[in-house]
Amino acid sequence: MKEEQKLYRVTLRGMTYSSTGVVEGISYVVATNAEEAYQKVKKRLDEKDYGFSNDRELDKVELLASTYEYTGTRTLLYL
């Protein structure tokens, strides 16, 4: 049986506004849990050295959808 995948919106403390480019502080991530979702975002930003370290701190992670048929989110994620 495949592990359940979930879609999360990861919001950081900073980098949530940009008038010219990509907003790096709000990301949509497919992961198995909220911690993995945040770590995926943080790893990329750390590697690219985007923003200040306090901008990369987690503000919130929201579960939006899941591949599980009877999910509590009431929204299915199709991969």
Steps between C-alpha positions, in 0.01 A plus 500: 500500500632843405561759769237771511610824336365836608499851359613770742525878482817600685518864613822645636548805724650703218521519121119498464483797265673584173414765243739361239548125540406178672373519857742259669327516840182319391538158338282203409667170579412132457631303798400224742484731804523866598859482624619349172317775309676776697839329473468481120439875481769587754759280329452674166510849648809415707677358193417813296574727799175691447393755760623530855496194727209642705302543173532124447343415837165325489183700555245228420432184301148438373373164377303560179441156344591134527522193277304304762142446381341571839712800589389746765589789269206410274730566203673228300851536362557331166862426405 
